[in-house]
Amino acid sequence: MKISVANGNVVAGRTVLDAATIAIVDGRISAIEPGVSGELDIDLDGGWLVPGFIDVQVNGGGGVLFNDDISVDAIAAIGAAHGRFGTTAFLPTLISDSSERIAAALDAADAAIAAGVPGVVGVHIEGPFINAAKRGIHEADRIVPIDAAMVELLCRPRAGRVVLTVAPEMVAPAFLRTLVRHGVLVCAGHTNATYDEVRTAVDAGVTGFTHLFNAMSPLTHRAPGAVGAALDLPGTWCGLIVDNAHLHPATVRIAIRAKGVDRIMLVTDAMPSVGTDQAAFVLQGKRIQVRDGVCTYEDGTLAGSDLDMAAAFRNTVSITGLAPAEVVRMSSESAAAFLGLSATHGTLAPGKRADWVVLDADLAPCVTWIGGVPMFAPAELGVKATA
């Protein structure tokens, strides 16, 4: 199958083409050539064709909250909701919960991958091994110490990636080393750690920071905290929620300049309201209000976000002034590298999955392709593929 694209911008690795022909075999790109070969399939009309977005932190979408419905159907519904906004790979995320529900979440992600649910590449367990002082919306009575039994559960072989967010000051380095040795991708988050405590955890294998700045010890002039460690220590990736609520625009720019586009991952921390017109939802017994794209509890605590990846992409372009081709590195490429999926995901190149999103000239999503198939395409666009 060959797809001819023209009249816009095709981000193929570090190259931006104004027209391209993309050959697809078994859901993967076999070749990308400049120019149009044969009949035009996608008229970008000044828009963009970019690698599909990769979101490592998705609590819900389409009216479904993963904590409430730990099932293959729920993961599929969440993926479909975010697929409309260009997300082609995601990790359903379980916030602090019981060991039984953590086990269920791990199994559900495996089952979803086995069932071929589009886009799911693993699961993110966010808590409950966090610091109560930085718990945010997480329920205090669900926060517990990690133990050997939980480490053993998390270390079992899985079909996809397992990301675990912990407060590093609450988890012994020996446990961290064991988790990392068995392939778990450990992130620091909901933490009040000192710079030195984070550095010790990074030495033990921690490679990520969950929603940088939010729910973590700040950077001050004599105590760099978790934020300072995240920005200073090389070899780590930082998630940013760019929704104009979690972070000031200047903070976004500072983080990107300090860390670089290859080490920043745009994430949504999305709640079930994404893809719906919900004005409220319930999170572990708390009524969360959704107003002007922001999710808050009655005391003002932020509770995830109403953000989709296409909006995060647009916001980042607007805030930073970076070209869309540069922001792609934060919306797709860096997350693929963090997850160890760069061989198959994150860029449009021969050998990679044919996962992409078509954005219009205003960077709004039009069509999302997963594995070479237009899965979320309005019928009126007339998108087709030629053999």
C-alpha positions as CSV (number, residue, x, y, z in Angstrom):
1,M,0.0,0.0,0.0
2,K,1.2,3.5,-0.8
3,I,-0.1,6.8,0.6
4,S,0.7,10.0,-1.3
5,V,0.6,13.2,0.7
6,A,1.1,16.8,-0.5
7,N,0.5,20.5,0.0
8,G,1.8,20.7,3.6
9,N,4.5,19.5,5.9
10,V,5.4,15.8,6.5
11,V,7.8,15.4,9.4
12,A,10.0,12.4,8.5
13,G,12.7,12.1,11.1
14,R,14.7,15.4,11.1
15,T,13.4,16.2,7.6
16,V,10.3,18.1,6.7
17,L,8.9,17.3,3.2
18,D,6.2,19.3,1.4
19,A,5.1,16.1,-0.3
20,A,5.8,12.5,0.2
21,T,4.8,8.9,-0.8
22,I,4.8,6.5,2.1
23,A,4.9,2.8,1.4
24,I,3.3,0.5,4.1
25,V,3.8,-3.2,4.5
26,D,2.1,-5.1,7.4
27,G,1.4,-1.9,9.3
28,R,5.0,-0.6,9.1
29,I,6.6,2.0,6.9
30,S,8.8,0.3,4.2
31,A,9.8,3.6,2.5
32,I,9.3,7.3,2.5
33,E,10.1,9.1,-0.7
34,P,9.8,12.8,-1.5
35,G,7.1,13.8,-3.9
36,V,3.8,12.3,-5.0
37,S,3.6,9.0,-6.8
38,G,0.3,8.5,-8.5
39,E,-3.0,9.8,-7.3
40,L,-3.0,12.1,-4.2
41,D,-4.4,10.4,-1.1
42,I,-4.1,13.1,1.6
43,D,-4.2,16.8,0.7
44,L,-2.7,18.5,3.8
45,D,-3.9,22.0,2.7
46,G,-1.2,23.7,4.6
47,G,-1.3,21.3,7.5
48,W,1.0,18.7,9.0
49,L,1.5,15.0,9.0
50,V,3.4,14.1,12.1
51,P,4.3,11.0,14.1
52,G,1.5,9.8,16.3
53,F,1.5,11.2,19.8
54,I,2.7,9.0,22.6
55,D,1.2,9.6,26.0
56,V,2.7,7.8,29.1
57,Q,0.1,9.1,31.5
58,V,-3.6,8.6,30.7
59,N,-6.0,8.1,33.6
60,G,-9.1,8.1,31.5
61,G,-11.0,9.4,28.5
62,G,-14.3,9.0,26.8
63,G,-16.2,9.0,30.1
64,V,-14.1,6.1,31.4
65,L,-11.7,6.2,34.4
66,F,-9.2,3.4,34.6
67,N,-9.4,3.2,38.4
68,D,-13.1,2.6,38.1
69,D,-13.1,0.1,35.3
70,I,-9.9,-2.0,35.1
71,S,-10.8,-4.0,32.0
72,V,-9.9,-4.5,28.3
73,D,-13.0,-2.7,27.3
74,A,-12.2,0.3,29.4
75,I,-8.6,0.5,28.0
76,A,-10.1,0.3,24.5
77,A,-12.6,3.1,25.2
78,I,-9.8,5.3,26.7
79,G,-7.6,4.7,23.7
80,A,-10.4,5.5,21.2
81,A,-11.2,8.8,23.0
82,H,-7.5,9.8,22.8
83,G,-7.1,8.4,19.3
84,R,-9.4,11.1,18.0
85,F,-6.8,13.6,19.2
86,G,-3.8,12.0,17.6
87,T,-2.6,9.6,20.3
88,T,-1.4,6.4,18.7
89,A,0.4,4.9,21.7
90,F,-0.5,5.2,25.4
91,L,-0.3,3.8,28.9
92,P,-3.5,3.6,30.9
93,T,-2.7,4.9,34.3
94,L,-3.8,3.7,37.7
95,I,-3.5,6.2,40.5
96,S,-2.8,5.0,44.1
97,D,-4.9,2.0,44.8
98,S,-4.8,-1.4,46.5
99,S,-2.4,-4.2,45.6
100,E,-5.3,-6.3,44.2
101,R,-6.3,-3.5,41.8
102,I,-2.6,-2.9,40.8
103,A,-2.4,-6.6,39.9
104,A,-5.7,-6.3,38.0
105,A,-4.3,-3.2,36.1
106,L,-1.2,-5.1,35.1
107,D,-3.2,-8.0,33.9
108,A,-5.7,-5.8,32.0
109,A,-2.9,-4.1,30.1
110,D,-1.5,-7.5,29.1
111,A,-5.0,-8.7,28.0
112,A,-5.6,-5.5,26.0
113,I,-2.3,-5.9,24.1
114,A,-3.1,-9.6,23.4
115,A,-6.6,-8.5,22.1
116,G,-5.0,-6.0,19.8
117,V,-6.5,-2.9,21.3
118,P,-5.1,-0.1,19.1
119,G,-2.4,2.0,20.8
120,V,-1.9,0.4,24.2
121,V,1.7,-0.3,24.9
122,G,1.8,-1.0,28.6
123,V,0.5,0.4,31.9
124,H,1.5,3.2,34.3
125,I,1.1,2.5,38.0
126,E,1.2,6.0,39.7
127,G,1.5,5.4,43.4
128,P,0.7,4.3,46.1
129,F,4.3,4.3,47.1
130,I,4.5,8.1,47.3
131,N,5.0,10.8,49.9
132,A,1.7,11.8,51.6
133,A,3.1,15.4,51.9
134,K,2.9,15.6,48.1
135,R,-0.1,13.4,47.4
136,G,-2.1,15.9,45.5
137,I,-5.5,14.3,44.7
138,H,-4.4,10.8,45.7
139,E,-6.2,9.5,48.7
140,A,-4.1,9.5,51.9
141,D,-5.4,6.2,53.2
142,R,-4.3,4.5,50.0
143,I,-0.6,5.5,50.4
144,V,1.5,2.6,51.7
145,P,5.1,1.5,51.8
146,I,6.3,-0.8,49.0
147,D,7.2,-4.3,50.1
148,A,8.9,-7.4,48.6
149,A,5.6,-8.9,47.5
150,M,4.7,-5.9,45.5
151,V,8.2,-5.7,44.0
152,E,7.8,-9.3,42.9
153,L,4.4,-8.6,41.3
154,L,5.7,-5.6,39.4
155,C,8.8,-7.6,38.2
156,R,6.8,-10.4,36.5
157,P,7.2,-10.5,32.7
158,R,4.6,-8.4,30.9
159,A,3.4,-8.0,27.3
160,G,4.1,-4.2,27.4
161,R,6.0,-1.6,29.3
162,V,5.4,-1.1,33.0
163,V,6.0,2.4,34.3
164,L,6.0,2.9,38.1
165,T,5.8,6.3,39.8
166,V,7.3,6.4,43.3
167,A,8.6,9.0,45.8
168,P,12.2,7.9,45.8
169,E,12.7,8.9,49.4
170,M,10.1,6.3,50.3
171,V,11.6,3.4,48.4
172,A,14.9,1.7,49.3
173,P,17.5,1.8,46.5
174,A,17.7,-2.0,46.6
175,F,14.1,-2.2,45.7
176,L,14.6,0.3,42.9
177,R,17.5,-1.7,41.5
178,T,15.5,-4.9,41.5
179,L,12.6,-3.2,39.7
180,V,14.8,-1.7,37.1
181,R,16.8,-4.9,36.6
182,H,13.4,-6.6,35.7
183,G,12.5,-3.9,33.1
184,V,10.2,-1.7,35.2
185,L,10.6,2.0,34.2
186,V,10.7,3.9,37.5
187,C,9.8,7.6,37.7
188,A,10.0,10.0,40.6
189,G,6.8,11.8,41.4
190,H,4.6,12.9,44.3
191,T,7.8,13.3,46.1
192,N,9.3,15.6,48.7
193,A,12.8,14.3,48.1
194,T,16.0,16.3,48.5
195,Y,18.4,16.6,45.5
196,D,20.7,14.0,47.0
197,E,17.9,11.6,47.6
198,V,16.8,11.9,44.0
199,R,20.4,11.5,42.8
200,T,20.7,8.3,44.8
201,A,17.5,7.0,43.2
202,V,18.8,7.9,39.7
203,D,22.0,6.1,40.4
204,A,19.8,3.1,41.3
205,G,18.0,3.3,37.9
206,V,15.2,5.9,38.1
207,T,14.9,7.4,34.6
208,G,11.8,9.6,34.6
209,F,10.0,12.4,36.4
210,T,6.2,12.3,36.5
211,H,4.6,15.7,35.8
212,L,7.7,17.8,36.5
213,F,7.1,20.6,39.0
214,N,3.7,19.4,40.1
215,A,3.6,17.5,43.4
216,M,7.3,17.5,44.0
217,S,9.9,19.4,46.1
218,P,10.7,22.7,44.3
219,L,14.0,24.2,43.1
220,T,15.3,26.8,45.5
221,H,18.6,28.5,45.7
222,R,20.1,26.3,48.5
223,A,17.8,23.2,48.2
224,P,17.5,22.2,44.5
225,G,14.9,19.5,45.5
226,A,13.4,17.0,43.1
227,V,12.8,19.7,40.4
228,G,16.5,20.7,40.5
229,A,17.6,17.1,40.3
230,A,15.3,16.5,37.3
231,L,16.7,19.5,35.4
232,D,20.3,18.8,36.4
233,L,20.8,15.1,36.1
234,P,21.5,13.8,32.6
235,G,20.0,10.6,31.2
236,T,16.5,11.2,32.5
237,W,13.2,12.2,31.0
238,C,10.6,14.6,32.4
239,G,6.9,14.7,31.7
240,L,5.2,18.1,31.3
241,I,1.5,18.8,31.5
242,V,1.2,21.8,29.1
243,D,-2.5,22.8,29.7
244,N,-2.0,26.4,30.9
245,A,-3.1,25.3,34.4
246,H,-0.5,23.0,35.8
247,L,2.4,25.2,34.7
248,H,3.1,28.8,33.9
249,P,4.2,29.3,30.3
250,A,7.6,30.6,31.5
251,T,8.1,27.5,33.5
252,V,7.4,25.4,30.4
253,R,10.0,27.4,28.5
254,I,12.6,27.2,31.3
255,A,12.2,23.4,31.5
256,I,12.6,22.8,27.8
257,R,15.7,25.0,27.6
258,A,17.2,23.3,30.6
259,K,16.4,19.7,29.7
260,G,16.2,19.9,25.9
261,V,13.5,18.7,23.6
262,D,14.9,15.1,23.5
263,R,14.3,14.7,27.3
264,I,10.9,16.3,27.7
265,M,7.7,14.3,27.2
266,L,4.4,16.0,26.7
267,V,1.8,14.1,28.8
268,T,-1.9,14.7,29.4
269,D,-2.5,13.1,32.9
270,A,-6.0,13.0,31.3
271,M,-9.2,12.2,33.2
272,P,-12.5,10.7,31.8
273,S,-13.8,14.1,30.7
274,V,-11.4,14.1,27.6
275,G,-13.5,13.5,24.5
276,T,-16.8,14.3,26.3
277,D,-18.8,17.3,27.5
278,Q,-18.7,16.1,31.1
279,A,-18.9,19.0,33.6
280,A,-17.9,16.7,36.5
281,F,-16.8,13.2,37.4
282,V,-16.1,11.2,40.6
283,L,-12.6,10.2,41.5
284,Q,-12.3,7.8,44.4
285,G,-15.3,9.3,46.1
286,K,-14.4,12.9,45.3
287,R,-16.5,15.0,42.9
288,I,-14.2,16.7,40.4
289,Q,-15.4,19.7,38.6
290,V,-14.4,20.3,35.0
291,R,-14.4,24.0,34.1
292,D,-12.6,25.8,31.3
293,G,-10.5,22.7,30.6
294,V,-9.3,22.3,34.2
295,C,-10.2,19.5,36.6
296,T,-10.3,20.5,40.3
297,Y,-11.6,19.2,43.6
298,E,-13.7,21.6,45.7
299,D,-10.6,22.7,47.7
300,G,-8.9,23.8,44.5
301,T,-6.6,20.7,44.2
302,L,-5.9,19.9,40.6
303,A,-7.1,16.4,39.7
304,G,-5.4,15.3,36.5
305,S,-6.4,17.3,33.4
306,D,-9.0,17.7,30.7
307,L,-6.1,17.8,28.2
308,D,-5.6,15.9,25.0
309,M,-2.3,15.5,23.2
310,A,-3.2,17.6,20.2
311,A,-4.0,20.5,22.6
312,A,-0.7,19.9,24.5
313,F,1.1,20.0,21.1
314,R,-0.6,23.3,20.1
315,N,-0.1,24.9,23.5
316,T,3.6,24.0,23.4
317,V,4.1,25.5,19.9
318,S,2.3,28.7,21.1
319,I,4.2,29.0,24.4
320,T,7.6,28.2,23.1
321,G,7.6,29.5,19.6
322,L,9.3,26.3,18.5
323,A,8.4,24.9,15.1
324,P,6.0,22.0,15.1
325,A,8.8,19.7,13.8
326,E,10.7,20.4,17.0
327,V,7.7,19.9,19.3
328,V,7.2,16.5,17.7
329,R,10.3,15.4,19.5
330,M,8.5,16.1,22.8
331,S,5.1,14.7,21.7
332,S,6.4,11.5,20.2
333,E,10.1,10.8,19.9
334,S,11.2,11.4,23.5
335,A,8.4,9.2,25.0
336,A,9.4,6.4,22.6
337,A,13.0,6.7,23.8
338,F,11.9,6.7,27.5
339,L,9.8,3.6,26.9
340,G,12.5,1.8,24.9
341,L,10.3,1.7,21.8
342,S,12.4,3.8,19.5
343,A,12.9,0.9,17.1
344,T,9.2,0.9,16.3
345,H,7.6,4.2,17.5
346,G,8.2,7.9,17.7
347,T,9.3,8.9,14.2
348,L,8.2,8.3,10.6
349,A,11.0,6.2,9.0
350,P,11.4,2.9,7.3
351,G,10.9,0.0,9.7
352,K,8.7,2.0,12.1
353,R,5.0,1.6,12.7
354,A,2.8,3.5,10.3
355,D,1.4,5.6,13.2
356,W,0.7,9.3,12.4
357,V,-1.8,12.1,12.8
358,V,-2.8,14.6,10.2
359,L,-3.2,18.1,11.7
360,D,-4.7,21.1,9.9
361,A,-3.0,24.4,9.4
362,D,-4.1,25.4,12.9
363,L,-2.7,22.2,14.4
364,A,-6.1,20.7,15.1
365,P,-6.3,16.9,14.5
366,C,-8.1,15.6,11.4
367,V,-7.2,12.0,11.0
368,T,-5.2,9.5,13.1
369,W,-3.6,6.4,11.5
370,I,-2.5,3.5,13.6
371,G,-0.6,0.6,12.0
372,G,-1.3,2.1,8.5
373,V,-5.1,2.2,9.0
374,P,-7.1,5.5,9.3
375,M,-8.8,4.6,12.5
376,F,-10.2,8.0,13.5
377,A,-11.1,9.8,10.3
378,P,-14.2,11.8,9.6
379,A,-16.0,10.4,6.6
380,E,-16.3,13.7,4.9
381,L,-12.5,13.9,4.6
382,G,-12.6,11.1,2.1
383,V,-9.3,9.6,3.3
384,K,-8.3,6.6,1.3
385,A,-5.4,4.3,0.8
386,T,-4.2,3.0,-2.6
387,A,-2.9,-0.5,-3.1
